Amino acid sequence: MVKHQPLQVYERQLCLSCLTGIYGCRWKRYQRSHDDSSKWECSWFLILCSSFLLLLVWSYFWWEAHNDYNEFNWLLYNRSGEWSDGTIPILTTTLVGFSYTAFLMILAFCHIALGQQLNLYWIHKIGVLAVLLTTITGVVSIDDLWRDEWDIVLISLQSTGPFLHIGAVAAVTALGWLVAGQVVRGERTRFQFVLLLVYVCVLLALYLAPLAISSPCIMDRADLKPRPAVIGRRGAPMIAPENTIMSFNKALQQKVVAFEADVTVSVDGTPFLMRDQTLRRTTNVAKVFPQRQYDDASLFNWTEIRSLNAGLWFLTDDPYWTVQFLSAKERSRAGNQTVCSLVELLRLASKTNRSVIFNLRRPPQQHPRYQLWIKDALKAVQRSGIQPEMVMWTPDWYRKTIRAAVPLLQQTSEEKVSADEQKDRGTRTTLSVHYSQATVQEIRRLSSSNVSLNIFPVNEPWLYSVLWCSGVQSVSSDAPHILRKVPHPIWLMSPDEYCLIWITSDLISAAIVIGIFIFQKWRLSGMRSYNPEQIMLSAVVRRPSRDVNIMKEKLIFSEINNGVSSTDELSIYTEHGYEGYTRDGISR
């Protein structure tokens, strides 16, 4: 019996050299190897997969959290006292990390598909580990700083769930090529069995995933409620300085039905619009009153407040990256805005037949109007000349006092009202809650209880579409100019249409997977009909004759050196133009 030395074929393959060079820093002429990857390298592949999947979820979170970027920056401002766009470094590092790990994942899958070893270069190992640790740190930090925002992931699945399902099925179906290549090998190992079992379980879980997908946009078109009204939250703060007359006029141009604002009372009893506790972020108080810039906004009198500029900060900080879209005239106008009083807002609303929702903040205890803040706000409503029924008062305090003073004043609530309590009140109530507190079932229950529901903040079309399909009456938005461009839900399909898409995609996927396994089995069985030397030599049939002769001599002399005593002939098939060499012929 002839004992052959394995033939080492050095191939000049540019594509393969680039794959192994980038992934494992092996740039020389590639030496084909059929050895399996070591357990150590397989462990690094699992770490790479874990980093990629974690970054995929992390990227999806920040993509959907775009609705609340300004809320995140405002949260950072309240903690640090300095305004900055904290999303920029997060998005930059996320994009770089995701691109890096995705690229390495593609290279790794190419190695597996070509049957090559997974030898990840040590620099890439450090990079993958750094990406993983950075992402974990980010997840922990956001969970501590902004925990409520995780709710947006579950809410967003109502909009993206059906499409993510199809994408996941397509991705796992494509992975079937790699799984089939590992499973249909001649030897049967425990690894192959476990791999096949896991793959089938994942595939079946994806096929049945739509049973757990619930979206209000899967409904008959006849059941769609009217388009939710849009309320300008602090006007139109993305295209004009918030809580200024310019901002509310911009909101009017976007056809809002109402204005929403935060109100504070000055030391001389003048209610004015201010979201923050201080004046530092939205005015030039640091320049005009540097010694008092950290004081509560309510501790200034109206004359001092009116002397401040409330628009230059918008042009300087550009909190929404929209200043570049303003004309020169609009920039000049924005740079000359002043703090708006509640009376001015109410008069503008009365003139344009708009409603007003305001949230009154109680001044600190040392404030001279601490006991009179309710009366000051009610006087402003009466002085403005607006119809009381056009004003909606948000605070839950002193409801009886307010109703006794102005019976027609509408009172909204930020707490969910039970059906029994609603009957006791006997009037239609507007409930204004954060979108994370409004489930589809809760929205429909409140609508049946004669409660008008307003959701905030809603800045993205996908969230607006989900709430529209859920039956919400109105939304408060920082971006009325964006929501105005949403004349209908982004997508809407009947249950029958969705079932058809679901079943069709599953059947196509199953057919492709079965076809892949059959093809891989046929391909491997065809390769077994040739011995290794024939495959290797036929792979280089087009090489120069000198290279072919050198490789044949390597094979023959390696047998002589290993003491091969058999007279069996090593056949090199003549159809490739090679001679037949025997051991005796070499001896002569």
C-alpha positions in Angstrom: 0.0 0.0 0.0 1.4 3.4 -1.0 1.7 5.9 1.8 1.3 9.4 0.4 2.7 12.6 1.9 -0.1 15.3 1.9 0.6 17.6 -1.0 1.0 21.2 0.1 -0.2 23.5 -2.7 0.7 27.1 -2.7 -2.0 29.0 -4.6 -1.9 32.6 -5.9 -5.5 33.6 -5.1 -5.9 37.3 -4.6 -9.4 37.1 -3.1 -8.5 34.3 -0.6 -5.3 36.1 0.3 -7.2 39.3 1.1 -9.7 37.4 3.3 -7.0 35.6 5.3 -4.8 38.7 5.3 -7.4 41.1 6.7 -8.9 38.7 9.2 -5.7 36.9 10.3 -2.9 38.9 8.9 -1.7 36.1 6.6 -0.7 37.9 3.5 1.8 35.5 2.0 0.9 33.0 -0.7 -1.8 31.0 0.9 -1.2 27.5 2.0 -4.4 25.5 1.8 -5.2 23.9 5.1 -8.0 21.5 5.9 -7.4 21.5 9.7 -10.3 22.6 11.9 -10.1 25.8 13.8 -8.8 25.5 17.4 -11.2 25.8 20.3 -9.4 29.0 21.3 -10.2 30.6 17.9 -13.7 29.3 18.0 -14.1 31.0 21.3 -13.0 34.3 19.8 -15.5 33.8 17.0 -18.3 33.4 19.6 -17.1 36.6 21.3 -17.2 38.3 17.9 -20.8 37.1 17.3 -21.8 38.3 20.8 -20.3 41.7 20.2 -22.1 42.0 16.9 -25.5 41.0 18.2 -25.2 43.3 21.2 -24.2 46.2 19.0 -27.1 45.3 16.7 -29.6 45.8 19.5 -27.7 48.9 20.8 -27.8 50.4 17.3 -31.5 49.6 17.0 -32.2 51.3 20.3 -30.5 54.6 19.3 -32.1 54.5 15.9 -35.6 54.4 17.5 -34.6 56.8 20.3 -34.2 59.5 17.7 -37.7 60.6 18.8 -36.1 61.6 22.2 -32.7 62.9 21.4 -33.5 66.3 22.7 -34.9 64.8 25.9 -31.7 63.0 26.4 -29.6 66.1 25.9 -31.9 68.0 28.3 -31.5 65.3 30.9 -27.7 65.6 30.6 -28.0 69.4 30.9 -30.0 69.1 34.1 -27.2 66.8 35.6 -24.2 68.7 34.4 -25.4 72.3 34.0 -23.8 72.6 30.6 -25.6 72.1 27.3 -24.0 69.7 24.8 -25.2 67.2 22.2 -24.5 64.0 24.0 -25.8 61.9 21.2 -22.9 62.7 18.8 -20.2 60.7 20.6 -22.5 57.9 21.2 -23.7 57.6 17.6 -20.2 58.0 16.3 -18.8 55.2 18.4 -21.8 53.0 17.8 -21.4 53.4 14.0 -17.7 52.7 14.0 -18.1 49.7 16.3 -21.0 48.2 14.4 -19.2 48.7 11.0 -16.1 47.1 12.4 -17.7 44.0 13.9 -20.0 43.6 10.9 -17.0 43.6 8.6 -15.2 41.0 10.7 -18.4 38.9 10.8 -18.6 38.9 7.0 -14.9 37.8 6.8 -15.5 35.1 9.4 -18.4 33.7 7.5 -16.4 33.7 4.3 -13.7 31.7 6.1 -16.3 29.1 7.2 -17.9 28.9 3.7 -14.4 28.3 2.1 -13.4 25.8 4.8 -10.6 27.9 6.2 -9.3 28.2 9.7 -10.6 31.1 11.9 -7.4 32.6 13.0 -8.3 36.1 14.1 -5.4 38.5 14.3 -4.4 39.7 17.8 -5.1 43.3 17.0 -8.6 42.4 15.9 -9.1 40.5 19.2 -8.2 43.6 21.1 -10.5 45.7 18.9 -13.4 43.3 19.4 -12.9 43.1 23.1 -12.8 46.9 23.3 -16.0 47.2 21.3 -17.7 44.6 23.5 -16.7 46.3 26.8 -17.6 49.8 25.5 -21.0 48.6 24.5 -21.7 46.9 27.8 -20.6 50.1 29.6 -23.0 52.1 27.4 -25.9 49.8 28.1 -25.3 49.9 31.9 -24.9 53.7 31.8 -28.1 54.3 29.9 -30.0 51.9 32.2 -28.9 54.0 35.1 -29.4 57.4 33.5 -32.3 56.9 31.1 -34.0 53.7 32.1 -37.5 54.6 31.0 -36.3 54.9 27.4 -36.0 51.1 27.1 -39.8 51.1 26.6 -39.3 52.6 23.2 -37.8 49.3 22.0 -41.0 47.4 22.7 -43.2 50.2 21.3 -41.1 50.4 18.1 -41.6 46.6 17.5 -45.2 47.4 16.9 -44.1 49.3 13.8 -41.0 47.3 12.8 -41.9 43.8 14.0 -43.4 42.4 10.8 -40.4 43.7 8.8 -37.8 42.6 11.3 -39.4 39.1 11.2 -38.9 38.9 7.4 -35.4 40.2 7.7 -34.5 37.7 10.4 -35.9 34.8 8.4 -33.9 35.9 5.4 -30.7 36.2 7.4 -31.1 32.8 9.1 -32.0 31.2 5.7 -28.8 32.6 4.3 -26.8 31.1 7.2 -28.2 27.7 6.1 -25.4 27.5 3.5 -22.8 27.6 6.3 -24.7 25.2 8.6 -25.3 22.7 5.8 -21.6 22.8 4.9 -20.7 21.8 8.5 -23.4 19.2 8.9 -23.1 17.2 5.7 -19.5 16.2 6.4 -18.7 12.5 6.2 -17.9 12.2 9.9 -20.7 12.5 12.4 -19.8 14.4 15.6 -21.7 15.7 18.5 -21.0 19.3 17.3 -22.7 18.6 14.1 -25.8 17.3 15.8 -26.0 20.2 18.2 -25.4 22.7 15.4 -28.2 21.2 13.3 -30.6 21.1 16.3 -29.9 24.7 17.3 -30.4 25.9 13.7 -33.7 24.1 13.3 -35.0 25.4 16.6 -34.1 29.0 15.7 -35.6 28.6 12.3 -38.9 27.1 13.7 -39.0 29.9 16.3 -38.8 32.5 13.6 -41.4 30.8 11.5 -43.8 31.0 14.4 -42.7 34.4 15.7 -45.7 36.3 14.1 -48.0 34.6 16.6 -46.4 36.8 19.2 -46.2 40.0 17.0 -49.0 42.4 17.8 -49.3 45.7 15.9 -52.2 48.2 15.8 -51.4 48.8 12.2 -52.5 45.3 11.3 -56.1 46.2 10.9 -58.8 46.7 8.3 -58.6 50.2 6.7 -62.3 50.8 7.5 -61.5 50.6 11.2 -58.8 53.4 11.0 -59.6 56.4 13.3 -59.3 60.0 12.2 -55.9 61.5 12.0 -54.6 62.6 15.4 -54.4 66.3 16.0 -50.9 67.8 16.4 -50.2 70.1 19.3 -47.1 72.4 19.1 -45.0 71.5 22.2 -43.3 74.8 23.1 -44.3 75.9 19.6 -42.1 74.5 16.9 -38.8 74.3 18.8 -36.9 72.5 16.0 -37.2 75.4 13.6 -37.4 78.4 16.1 -36.3 79.2 19.7 -38.7 77.4 22.0 -41.4 79.2 24.0 -41.0 82.3 21.9 -43.6 84.1 19.7 -41.6 83.1 16.6 -41.8 79.5 17.7 -45.6 79.6 18.1 -46.0 81.4 14.8 -44.0 78.7 13.1 -46.3 76.1 14.7 -49.3 77.9 13.3 -47.8 77.6 9.8 -47.7 73.8 10.4 -51.5 73.7 11.1 -51.3 72.8 14.8 -54.6 72.8 16.7 -53.2 73.9 20.0 -50.1 75.2 21.9 -48.4 73.5 24.8 -46.1 75.4 27.2 -44.5 75.3 30.6 -45.3 78.3 32.8 -43.4 79.9 35.7 -44.4 82.9 37.9 -41.9 85.8 38.4 -41.4 87.6 41.7 -43.8 90.3 40.7 -46.6 87.9 39.8 -46.2 87.7 36.0 -46.6 84.2 34.5 -44.0 83.6 31.7 -43.0 80.6 29.6 -39.9 78.7 30.7 -39.2 75.0 30.7 -35.9 75.0 32.7 -35.6 75.8 36.4 -33.0 78.4 35.5 -32.5 80.9 32.6 -29.0 79.8 31.6 -29.8 77.5 28.7 -32.3 79.6 26.7 -31.3 83.2 27.5 -28.2 85.3 27.8 -28.6 85.7 31.6 -24.9 84.7 32.1 -23.9 87.8 30.2 -26.5 90.2 31.6 -26.7 88.9 35.2 -23.6 86.8 35.7 -23.9 86.7 39.5 -27.5 85.4 39.3 -27.3 83.0 36.4 -27.8 79.9 38.6 -30.8 81.4 40.4 -34.3 80.0 39.9 -36.0 81.6 36.9 -38.9 82.6 39.1 -36.7 84.8 41.3 -36.4 87.4 38.6 -38.9 90.2 38.1 -40.6 90.6 34.7 -38.6 93.7 33.7 -35.3 91.8 34.2 -36.7 88.7 32.3 -37.9 90.8 29.5 -34.5 92.4 29.0 -32.9 89.0 28.2 -32.4 87.6 24.7 -34.2 84.3 24.2 -33.0 83.5 20.7 -29.3 83.7 20.3 -28.7 80.4 22.1 -30.7 78.7 19.4 -28.4 80.0 16.7 -25.3 79.2 18.7 -26.1 75.7 20.1 -28.2 74.6 17.1 -29.9 71.9 19.3 -31.7 70.2 16.4 -29.2 70.8 13.6 -31.7 72.9 11.8 -30.2 76.4 11.8 -28.6 75.8 8.4 -32.1 75.5 6.9 -33.2 79.0 8.1 -33.1 81.9 5.8 -31.1 85.0 6.6 -34.3 86.8 7.6 -35.4 84.0 9.9 -32.0 83.9 11.5 -32.1 87.6 12.2 -35.6 87.3 13.6 -34.6 84.3 15.8 -31.7 86.2 17.2 -34.0 89.0 18.5 -36.6 86.9 20.4 -37.5 87.7 24.0 -39.1 85.6 26.7 -42.8 85.2 26.1 -45.4 85.8 28.8 -48.5 83.7 29.3 -50.7 86.6 28.4 -49.0 87.0 25.0 -49.4 83.3 24.2 -53.1 83.3 25.2 -53.8 86.4 23.1 -52.1 84.8 20.1 -54.2 81.6 20.6 -57.4 83.6 21.0 -56.6 85.6 17.8 -55.9 82.4 15.8 -58.7 80.3 17.5 -56.2 77.8 19.0 -56.4 76.0 22.3 -53.6 76.3 24.9 -52.3 73.6 27.3 -50.0 74.8 30.0 -48.3 73.2 32.9 -47.8 75.6 35.8 -44.7 75.1 37.9 -45.0 76.2 41.6 -42.3 78.6 42.6 -39.9 77.8 45.5 -41.1 78.3 49.1 -39.1 81.6 49.6 -40.9 83.1 46.6 -43.1 86.1 47.4 -45.9 84.6 45.2 -45.7 81.1 46.7 -49.2 81.3 48.0 -50.6 83.4 45.1 -49.3 81.5 42.1 -52.7 80.0 41.2 -54.4 83.4 41.3 -51.6 85.0 39.2 -52.2 82.3 36.5 -56.0 82.7 36.6 -55.6 86.5 36.3 -53.5 86.1 33.2 -56.2 83.9 31.6 -58.8 86.5 32.3 -56.7 89.4 31.1 -55.9 87.7 27.8 -59.5 87.7 26.8 -59.4 84.1 25.6 -62.5 81.9 26.0 -61.9 79.8 29.1 -63.0 76.6 27.4 -60.0 77.0 25.0 -57.6 76.8 27.9 -56.5 73.5 29.4 -54.9 73.5 32.8 -52.5 70.6 33.5 -51.7 70.6 37.3 -53.8 68.3 39.4 -53.5 70.6 42.4 -56.3 72.8 43.6 -58.8 71.5 41.1 -61.9 72.6 43.1 -60.5 76.1 43.7 -59.8 76.5 39.9 -63.2 75.2 38.9 -64.9 77.5 41.4 -62.9 80.5 40.0 -63.2 79.7 36.3 -65.9 77.0 35.8 -65.4 76.7 32.0 -61.6 76.2 32.3 -60.7 72.8 31.0 -58.6 70.7 33.3 -56.2 68.0 32.0 -54.5 65.3 34.0 -51.2 63.5 33.9 -52.6 60.6 35.8 -54.7 57.8 34.4 -58.3 58.1 35.4 -60.4 55.1 36.4 -63.9 54.6 34.9 -65.6 55.2 38.3 -63.7 58.4 38.9 -64.5 59.6 35.5 -68.2 59.1 36.1 -67.9 61.0 39.4 -66.4 64.0 37.6 -69.2 63.9 35.0 -67.2 65.8 32.3 -65.0 64.8 29.5 -61.4 64.9 30.6 -58.2 65.2 28.6 -55.4 62.9 29.8 -51.9 63.8 28.7 -49.4 61.1 29.3 -46.0 59.9 28.0 -46.1 57.5 25.1 -44.6 54.8 27.2 -47.6 54.7 29.4 -50.2 54.3 26.6 -50.7 50.7 25.4 -53.2 49.9 22.7 -55.6 48.3 25.2 -55.3 51.3 27.5 -55.9 53.8 24.7 -59.1 52.0 23.6 -60.3 51.6 27.2 -59.9 55.3 27.9 -61.6 56.2 24.6 -64.6 54.2 25.6 -64.7 55.9 29.0 -65.1 59.4 27.4 -61.5 60.4 28.0 -59.6 62.3 25.3 -56.0 61.1 25.2 -53.0 63.3 24.3 -49.6 61.6 24.0 -46.2 63.3 24.2 -43.5 63.6 22.9 -44.2 62.4 19.4 -41.6 63.5 16.8 -41.1 60.5 14.5 -43.5 59.4 11.8 -43.3 55.7 12.8 -44.5 56.6 16.4 -47.2 58.9 15.1 -48.4 56.1 12.8 -48.6 53.6 15.6 -50.6 56.0 17.8 -52.8 56.8 14.9 -53.7 53.2 14.4 -54.2 52.8 18.1 -56.9 55.5 18.1 -55.2 58.4 19.9 -57.0 61.8 19.6 -54.0 64.1 19.7 -50.2 64.2 20.2 -47.8 66.9 21.5 -44.8 67.3 19.2 -41.6 69.2 19.0 -41.6 68.6 15.2 -45.0 69.6 13.8 -43.3 70.3 10.5 -42.4 66.6 10.2 -45.7 65.2 11.3 -47.5 67.5 8.9 -45.9 65.4 6.1 -47.6 62.2 7.3 -51.0 62.2 5.7 -51.6 58.5 6.5 -49.9 55.8 8.5 -46.6 54.7 7.1 -47.9 51.2 6.6 -51.3 49.5 7.1 -52.3 46.0 6.2 -55.3 43.8 6.9 -54.8 40.6 9.0 -55.4 38.5 5.9 -52.7 40.3 4.0 -50.2 39.9 6.9 -50.9 36.2 7.2 -50.3 35.7 3.5 -47.0 37.5 3.7 -46.0 35.6 6.8 -46.9 32.1 5.4 -45.3 32.9 2.0 -42.0 34.0 3.5 -41.9 30.9 5.7 -42.6 28.5 2.9 -40.0 30.2 0.6 -37.4 30.0 3.4 -38.1 26.4 4.2 -37.8 25.5 0.5 -34.5 27.3 0.2 -33.1 25.7 3.3 -34.0 22.2 2.1 -32.5 22.9 -1.3 -29.3 24.2 0.3 -28.9 21.0 2.3 -29.6 18.8 -0.7 -27.1 20.7 -2.9 -24.4 20.6 -0.2 -24.9 16.9 0.3 -24.7 16.3 -3.5 -21.7 18.5 -3.8 -19.8 16.8 -1.0 -20.6 13.3 -2.3 -19.3 14.3 -5.7 -16.0 15.4 -4.2 -15.4 12.1 -2.5 -15.1 10.2 -5.8 -11.6 11.8 -6.3 -8.5 11.3 -4.2 -6.8 14.3 -2.6 -3.9 14.3 -5.1 -6.2 14.5 -8.1 -8.1 17.4 -6.6 -5.0 19.3 -5.8 -3.2 18.7 -9.1 -6.3 19.4 -11.1 -6.7 22.7 -9.3 -3.3 23.8 -10.7 -3.7 22.3 -14.2 -3.3 25.7 -15.8 0.0 26.5 -14.0 3.3 26.6 -15.9 4.7 23.2 -16.6 7.8 23.9 -14.5 5.6 24.5 -11.4 3.6 21.4 -12.1 6.8 19.2 -12.4 8.1 20.6 -9.1 5.0 19.7 -7.3 4.9 16.2 -8.7 8.5 15.7 -7.7 7.8 16.9 -4.2 5.1 14.3 -3.9 7.2 11.4 -5.4 10.4 12.1 -3.4 8.4 12.6 -0.2 7.3 9.0 -0.7 10.9 7.8 -1.2 12.1 9.7 1.9 9.4 8.1 4.0 10.5 4.6 3.0 7.7 3.6 0.8 8.4 0.0 -0.3 5.4 -0.8 -2.4 5.6 -1.0 -6.2 2.2 0.5 -6.6 2.2 3.2 -9.1 1.1 6.8 -8.4 -1.1 7.7 -11.2 -1.3 11.2 -12.6 -4.1 11.2 -15.0 -3.2 11.7 -18.6 -6.2 13.7 -19.4 -4.4 16.6 -17.6 -1.3 16.1 -19.7 0.8 14.5 -16.9 3.1 11.4 -17.3 2.9 8.3 -15.1 5.8 8.0 -12.8 6.7 4.8 -10.9 9.2 4.3 -8.1 11.3 2.0 -10.3 11.4 4.6 -13.0 12.9 7.1 -10.6 15.5 4.6 -9.5 16.8 4.3 -13.1 
